Amino acid sequence: MQEVEFHEARKKMGKECETVLLTVPDWFGREKSLLEYIKNIDNLDTFTAWFKDELIGFFSVKSHNKHSVELYVLAVKSGFHGRGIGTKLYQFIEQKLKEKSVKYVQVKTLSPKAGDLNFEKIMQFYLSLGFLPLEDFPKLWSEDTPCLQMIKGI
């Protein structure tokens, strides 16, 4: 079986990444949010994972300053879950960030206070990468979608 390839960051990846997001509606099923993500991905550095010639995963990274970045949106195609692709892609990204002397990576996700089992899985993923909960923002996105900010020093 062919190896998964990880590619350096590129911009203007919104339409390509949409194909991945559409395979995971449990996380990206709100049309308004999906369209906003696709638009914003175009302006962000997007690292990708490829199997053969198929985009199977991505992480779009938003730089806040020379010391910190945010994992703005990320996904792996549903048929490729459980194979370590997200973990390996994150490790690839973290190495690139270290080379640029970035010190902190943050991610915002749905807070466990929302009680959504799909986001419990993503929380476990972030914890496995070494991210720690930093702060809950009950109304950052909306009243029914409390946000949890997580952070990792690299």
Sine and cosine of phi, psi and omega as CSV:
sin_phi,cos_phi,sin_psi,cos_psi,sin_omega,cos_omega
0.00,0.00,0.66,-0.75,-0.01,-1.00
-0.93,0.37,0.56,-0.83,0.03,-1.00
-0.97,0.25,0.43,-0.90,0.14,-0.99
-0.98,0.20,0.68,-0.73,0.03,-1.00
-0.96,-0.30,0.64,-0.77,0.03,-1.00
-0.94,-0.35,0.76,-0.65,-0.07,-1.00
-0.92,-0.39,0.55,-0.84,0.06,-1.00
-0.84,0.54,0.29,-0.96,-0.04,-1.00
-0.90,0.43,0.64,-0.76,0.12,-0.99
-0.68,-0.73,0.36,-0.93,0.12,-0.99
-0.98,-0.21,0.07,-1.00,0.03,-1.00
0.89,0.46,0.68,0.74,-0.04,-1.00
-0.95,-0.30,0.13,0.99,-0.10,-0.99
-0.80,0.59,-0.80,0.60,-0.05,-1.00
-0.90,0.44,-0.66,0.76,0.02,-1.00
-0.91,0.42,-0.67,0.75,-0.02,-1.00
-0.94,0.35,-0.43,0.90,0.05,-1.00
-0.83,0.55,-0.60,0.80,-0.01,-1.00
-0.88,0.47,-0.54,0.84,0.04,-1.00
-0.97,0.24,-0.73,0.68,-0.03,-1.00
-0.86,0.51,-0.58,0.81,-0.02,-1.00
-0.92,0.39,-0.29,0.96,0.01,-1.00
-1.00,0.08,-0.12,0.99,-0.04,-1.00
-0.79,-0.61,0.89,0.45,-0.07,-1.00
-0.91,0.41,-0.33,0.94,0.05,-1.00
-0.90,0.44,-0.42,0.91,0.01,-1.00
-0.96,-0.27,-0.52,0.86,-0.10,-0.99
-0.79,-0.61,0.69,0.72,-0.08,-1.00
-1.00,0.01,-0.14,0.99,0.02,-1.00
-1.00,0.07,0.90,-0.44,-0.14,-0.99
-0.86,0.52,-0.69,0.72,-0.02,-1.00
-0.87,0.50,-0.70,0.71,0.02,-1.00
-0.92,0.40,-0.67,0.74,0.00,-1.00
-0.85,0.53,-0.73,0.68,-0.01,-1.00
-0.90,0.44,-0.60,0.80,0.04,-1.00
-0.92,0.40,-0.69,0.73,0.05,-1.00
-0.85,0.52,-0.74,0.67,-0.05,-1.00
-0.86,0.52,-0.69,0.72,0.01,-1.00
-0.89,0.45,-0.71,0.70,-0.07,-1.00
-0.95,0.32,-0.52,0.86,0.03,-1.00
-0.84,0.55,-0.60,0.80,-0.02,-1.00
-0.83,0.55,-0.49,0.87,-0.06,-1.00
-0.99,-0.13,0.02,1.00,-0.08,-1.00
-0.94,-0.35,0.40,-0.92,0.14,-0.99
-0.95,0.31,0.86,-0.51,-0.06,-1.00
-0.87,-0.50,0.90,-0.44,0.07,-1.00
-1.00,0.02,0.60,-0.80,-0.12,-0.99
-0.75,-0.66,0.40,-0.92,0.10,-0.99
-0.87,-0.49,0.72,-0.69,-0.07,-1.00
-0.79,-0.61,0.63,-0.77,0.14,-0.99
-0.84,-0.54,0.89,-0.46,-0.18,-0.98
0.85,0.52,-0.86,-0.52,0.02,-1.00
-0.94,-0.34,0.37,0.93,-0.07,-1.00
-0.95,-0.30,0.79,-0.61,0.12,-0.99
-0.94,0.33,0.87,-0.50,-0.05,-1.00
-0.89,-0.46,-0.14,0.99,0.03,-1.00
-0.17,-0.99,0.37,-0.93,0.02,-1.00
-0.36,-0.93,0.38,-0.93,0.16,-0.99
-0.74,-0.68,0.85,-0.53,0.11,-0.99
-0.99,-0.15,0.79,-0.62,-0.14,-0.99
-0.91,-0.41,0.79,-0.61,0.02,-1.00
-0.96,-0.28,0.85,-0.52,0.01,-1.00
-1.00,0.08,0.79,-0.62,0.03,-1.00
-0.99,-0.11,-0.62,0.79,0.07,-1.00
-0.26,-0.97,-0.09,-1.00,-0.08,-1.00
-0.93,0.37,-0.24,0.97,-0.03,-1.00
-0.98,-0.20,-0.36,0.93,-0.12,-0.99
-0.62,-0.78,0.54,-0.84,0.07,-1.00
-0.73,-0.68,0.25,-0.97,0.05,-1.00
-0.83,-0.56,0.71,-0.70,0.19,-0.98
-0.98,0.22,0.99,-0.17,-0.16,-0.99
-0.97,0.25,-0.75,0.66,0.04,-1.00
-0.46,-0.89,0.62,-0.78,-0.02,-1.00
-0.46,-0.89,0.48,-0.87,0.04,-1.00
-0.27,-0.96,0.44,-0.90,0.16,-0.99
-0.83,-0.55,0.69,-0.72,0.01,-1.00
-0.79,0.61,0.64,-0.77,-0.11,-0.99
-0.83,0.57,-0.61,0.80,-0.01,-1.00
-0.94,0.35,-0.13,0.99,-0.04,-1.00
-0.92,-0.40,0.13,0.99,0.02,-1.00
-0.91,0.40,0.48,-0.88,0.09,-1.00
0.99,0.16,0.19,0.98,-0.02,-1.00
-0.94,-0.34,0.09,1.00,0.02,-1.00
0.99,0.15,0.17,0.99,-0.05,-1.00
-0.91,0.41,-0.71,0.70,0.02,-1.00
-0.87,0.48,-0.66,0.75,0.02,-1.00
-0.90,0.44,-0.73,0.68,-0.02,-1.00
-0.91,0.41,-0.61,0.79,0.04,-1.00
-0.91,0.41,-0.68,0.74,0.04,-1.00
-0.88,0.48,-0.67,0.74,0.01,-1.00
-0.88,0.48,-0.63,0.77,0.07,-1.00
-0.87,0.49,-0.73,0.68,0.00,-1.00
-0.90,0.44,-0.72,0.70,-0.03,-1.00
-0.86,0.52,-0.64,0.77,0.03,-1.00
-0.89,0.46,-0.67,0.74,0.03,-1.00
-0.90,0.44,-0.62,0.78,0.02,-1.00
-0.92,0.39,-0.65,0.76,0.04,-1.00
-0.87,0.49,-0.62,0.78,0.02,-1.00
-0.89,0.46,-0.42,0.91,0.04,-1.00
-1.00,-0.09,0.13,0.99,0.02,-1.00
0.92,0.39,0.40,0.92,0.12,-0.99
-0.93,0.38,0.65,-0.76,-0.07,-1.00
-0.96,-0.29,-0.46,0.89,-0.08,-1.00
-0.70,-0.72,0.62,-0.78,0.11,-0.99
-0.84,-0.55,0.74,-0.68,0.06,-1.00
-0.84,-0.54,0.32,-0.95,0.09,-1.00
-0.56,-0.83,0.59,-0.81,0.10,-1.00
-0.93,-0.37,0.74,-0.68,-0.02,-1.00
-0.63,-0.78,0.17,-0.99,0.05,-1.00
-0.90,0.44,0.75,-0.66,-0.01,-1.00
-0.93,0.38,0.56,-0.83,0.11,-0.99
-0.84,0.54,-0.37,0.93,0.03,-1.00
-0.88,0.47,-0.32,0.95,0.03,-1.00
-0.97,0.25,-0.35,0.94,0.03,-1.00
0.94,0.33,0.45,0.90,-0.01,-1.00
-1.00,-0.05,0.89,-0.46,-0.06,-1.00
-0.89,0.45,-0.53,0.85,0.04,-1.00
-0.89,0.46,-0.60,0.80,-0.01,-1.00
-0.99,0.16,-0.31,0.95,0.15,-0.99
-0.89,0.46,-0.63,0.77,0.02,-1.00
-0.89,0.45,-0.69,0.72,-0.03,-1.00
-0.93,0.37,-0.56,0.83,0.08,-1.00
-0.86,0.50,-0.70,0.72,0.01,-1.00
-0.89,0.46,-0.60,0.80,0.06,-1.00
-0.88,0.48,-0.76,0.65,-0.01,-1.00
-0.89,0.46,-0.67,0.75,0.04,-1.00
-0.87,0.48,-0.64,0.77,0.00,-1.00
-0.91,0.42,-0.43,0.90,0.03,-1.00
-0.99,0.10,-0.14,0.99,0.00,-1.00
0.98,-0.22,0.09,1.00,0.06,-1.00
-0.96,0.27,0.53,-0.85,0.04,-1.00
-0.82,-0.57,0.58,-0.81,0.06,-1.00
-0.88,0.47,0.69,-0.73,0.01,-1.00
-0.93,-0.38,-0.81,0.59,-0.06,-1.00
-0.39,-0.92,0.62,-0.79,0.13,-0.99
-1.00,-0.02,0.66,-0.75,0.09,-1.00
-0.84,-0.55,1.00,-0.08,-0.13,-0.99
-0.88,0.48,-0.44,0.90,-0.10,-1.00
-0.81,-0.59,0.25,0.97,-0.04,-1.00
-0.86,0.52,-0.72,0.70,-0.01,-1.00
-1.00,-0.08,-0.80,0.60,0.07,-1.00
-0.11,-0.99,0.18,-0.98,-0.05,-1.00
-0.89,0.45,-0.53,0.85,-0.04,-1.00
-1.00,-0.06,0.05,1.00,0.05,-1.00
-0.73,-0.69,0.97,0.26,0.02,-1.00
-0.90,0.43,0.62,-0.79,-0.08,-1.00
-0.97,-0.24,0.65,-0.76,0.15,-0.99
-0.90,-0.43,0.81,-0.58,0.10,-1.00
-1.00,-0.07,0.76,-0.65,0.05,-1.00
-0.86,-0.51,0.44,-0.90,-0.07,-1.00
-0.62,-0.79,0.45,-0.89,0.06,-1.00
-0.59,-0.81,0.74,-0.67,0.14,-0.99
-1.00,0.08,0.67,-0.74,-0.01,-1.00
-0.83,-0.56,0.00,0.00,0.00,0.00
